[in-house]
């Protein structure tokens, strides 16, 4: 239950998340609460939520490192093996990129202003009369 949780324990859990452990793996470690307990605590405690979101954003950076490693490994010289390897890497990279986007919807700092093109609002008005088109942005 969440009464077993504390900010100190949450810091420890977040450190493990940053190291690359999954929440399920952490929950199986001796001395740690179940993942359900942690998730309920994160839902109820704003400070724990902020810690958790930051840890997950850092996990997203680790995923980018994984993607770089996958892409930079040398390919086999045999053409058939090379094509199979390229397809496998493409699948891995696509999956990792999707996960990274889920972990970092607003970048590593979790701030909208860090993501280009997001948060831009405004209106565009088009009007035309006798073949003349006028565009106003505002």
Rosetta blueprint (number, residue, H / E / L):
1 X L
2 X H
3 X H
4 X H
5 X L
6 X L
7 X H
8 X H
9 X H
10 X H
11 X H
12 X H
13 X H
14 X H
15 X H
16 X H
17 X H
18 X H
19 X L
20 X L
21 X L
22 X L
23 X H
24 X H
25 X H
26 X H
27 X H
28 X H
29 X L
30 X L
31 X L
32 X L
33 X L
34 X L
35 X H
36 X H
37 X H
38 X H
39 X H
40 X H
41 X H
42 X H
43 X H
44 X H
45 X L
46 X H
47 X H
48 X H
49 X H
50 X H
51 X H
52 X H
53 X H
54 X H
55 X H
56 X H
57 X H
58 X H
59 X H
60 X H
61 X H
62 X H
63 X H
64 X H
65 X H
66 X H
67 X H
68 X H
69 X H
70 X H
71 X H
72 X H
73 X L
74 X L
75 X L
76 X L
77 X L
78 X L
79 X H
80 X H
81 X H
82 X H
83 X H
84 X H
85 X H
86 X H
87 X H
88 X H
89 X H
90 X H
91 X H
92 X H
93 X H
94 X H
95 X H
96 X H
97 X H
98 X H
99 X H
100 X H
101 X H
102 X H
103 X H
104 X L
105 X L
106 X L
107 X L
108 X L
109 X L
110 X L
111 X L
112 X H
113 X H
114 X H
115 X L
116 X L
117 X L
118 X L
119 X L
120 X L
121 X L
122 X L
123 X L
124 X E
125 X E
126 X E
127 X E
128 X E
129 X E
130 X L
131 X L
132 X E
133 X E
134 X E
135 X E
136 X E
137 X E
138 X L
